[in-house]
Amino acid sequence: MPLYLYKAVTDKGQVVTNRVEEINKFILLKKLKNNGLMPINVAQIRMTKRSGKMLKKQKKNVESNDSILKTLRERQANIDNFSKKEKFKKDAKRVLFSNIKITNRDVVIFTQDFYLLKKANFNNIHALSTIIETTENPSFRAIIEDILLGVESGENMYTTMEYYTGVFNPIYINMIKVGELSGSLTRALEQAVKYLDDSEALNKKIKSIIVPNLIQFLGLLALLVVGTLVAIPAIQNVLEQVGSTDQLPAITLWFKGVLDNLVKYWYIPTFIILAIIGRNICIY
């Protein structure tokens, strides 16, 4: 069997290193996790020993049974990893379509916790596993589990985050990507925390400016509509009763005609609005 050299972290935070023979890397990772060890690195030792002697080099055109079995095991391990990863993605997407929404605050808390754990010298696997245990939102927990599975398979975190652009915006993903590729993830997480805090403060400031003005605009629009539908006919009746030849302004009469047509043919704009909403729901 292939010989592997692994480095892992115990529940108490101790780093252990050992050599072990196992059928494939996937089974070894599973056994390590079952024994309470969080893998940091698992590498297969290419040169193996048999009966105290090094294996002889094979001819270029001849493959031994061991090399064929090794290839089959590696392919099976890749298939198993891919199947497990796809299962997590399907579970995550299924939960995302549930009624439990992932908020920007969830991402902020995740980033803050991840930054603090990395600052305490936690590796990515141990940090993500710790965060999963404390994450209450099941939708977001499923995504973090998907990210953890990708990291355990040797992928970068940003690769999995790109599947969830609705949760992690492109700027956030690029910050994590730069941090991972440059080896300064802790610094990138610190910048991401600041970016999220600044974005949230800016959004609150914009809402504090827009919402009151929007309410005021809608109130004026409602008064205009009610006044046009109620006040203008009353004024016209008064003018007719007194026999006056005066006419209301043309723009006022035009606006009244538009509102009269909307009231008369109300089903047309209603149908258009429902069609737009239905189309967006189908696309989503």
C-alpha positions, -999 to +999 in steps of 0.1 A: +000+000+000+011+036-005+030+052+023+018+087+034+034+113+056+008+135+074+008+165+097-023+171+118-036+190+148-052+174+178-082+187+197-058+204+222-040+222+194-009+200+193+007+194+159+016+157+153+035+141+124+035+105+114+040+080+086+013+055+078+003+031+050-032+034+037-052+024+006-057+060-006-055+096+006-093+099+010-095+070+034-066+083+054-082+118+057-114+101+069-096+081+095-077+111+108-109+131+113-126+101+130-097+100+154-101+137+163-072+149+141-075+179+117-052+173+087-028+201+078-009+183+051-010+148+037+016+138+011+024+104-004+060+093-002+069+082-037+098+060-028+084+030-008+103+001+007+096-036+004+115-061+026+140-034+035+150-028-002+141+001-024+119-009-053+137-011-086+130+014-113+105+001-138+111+001-175+095+030-194+071+008-214+063-016-186+039-009-156+039-030-125+008-042-108+015-019-080+016+012-102-017+002-119-034-003-086-020+030-074-035+048-104-069+031-099-069+041-062-060+077-070-088+079-096-112+064-071-101+088-044-107+117-069-142+104-077-150+100-040-138+135-033-157+149-062-189+131-053-187+143-017-180+178-028-210+178-052-232+165-024-222+194-001-229+219-029-263+205-036-271+206+001-259+241+004-279+253-026-310+235-013-307+253+020-301+286+002-335+283-014-352+279+020-367+307+040-335+312+061-317+342+045-280+348+047-274+384+058-244+406+054-240+404+092-234+366+089-205+372+065-191+399+088-192+376+119-176+348+098-148+370+087-141+384+121-140+350+137-118+336+109-094+366+113-091+361+151-085+323+147-058+329+120-042+355+142-041+328+169-021+306+145-050+282+136-046+266+102-075+270+077-090+236+084-090+239+121-104+275+119-132+266+095-142+235+116-143+257+147-165+283+130-189+257+117-196+246+152-206+281+163-225+291+132-263+292+139-276+300+103-279+266+086-278+281+052-244+297+059-232+267+078-237+246+047-216+270+026-188+270+052-188+232+052-185+233+014-155+256+017-139+233+043-143+203+020-126+222-007-097+231+016-094+195+027-092+185-010-063+209-016-083+238-031-081+274-021-110+289-002-117+316-029-123+288-055-154+276-035-165+311-026-168+318-063-198+294-064-216+317-040-213+352-055-247+360-040-232+356-005-196+368-011-193+398-034-165+399-060-144+424-041-145+402-010-135+371-030-106+389-047-093+400-013-093+364+000-077+353-033-049+378-030-043+367+006-042+330-002-020+333-033+004+357-016+006+338+017-008+367+037-044+355+044-044+369+080-037+404+066-063+399+039-089+389+064-081+420+085-087+442+054-118+423+046-132+429+081-125+467+077-141+466+042-173+449+054-176+473+084-171+504+061-196+490+036-222+484+063-217+519+077-220+534+043-252+515+035-267+526+068-258+562+060-273+560+025-305+544+039-308+572+064-307+597+036-328+579+010-356+564+031-371+597+046-369+614+011-385+584-005-414+583+021-419+620+015-419+616-023-445+587-021-466+608+003-466+638-022-474+614-050-503+599-031-517+634-024-513+643-060-532+612-072-560+616-046-563+653-053-565+647-090-592+620-087-612+638-060-605+675-060-605+682-098-640+667-105-653+687-075-638+719-089-652+712-124-687+706-109-685+740-091-675+758-123-703+742-142-729+750-115-719+787-115-718+788-153-682+798-155-663+793-188-629+791-170-609+760-177-584+742-155-548+741-167-541+718-196-514+698-177-539+692-149-565+679-173-539+657-191-528+641-158-564+635-148-570+618-182-540+595-176-553+585-141-588+579-155-574+556-181-553+537-155-584+533-134-604+521-164-579+497-177-563+487-144-558+451-155-532+460-181-505+475-158-514+448-133-507+421-158-474+437-169-462+439-133-472+403-125-454+391-157-422+409-148-423+395-113-430+360-126-401+362-151-377+372-124-388+344-102-383+318-130-348+331-137-339+330-100 
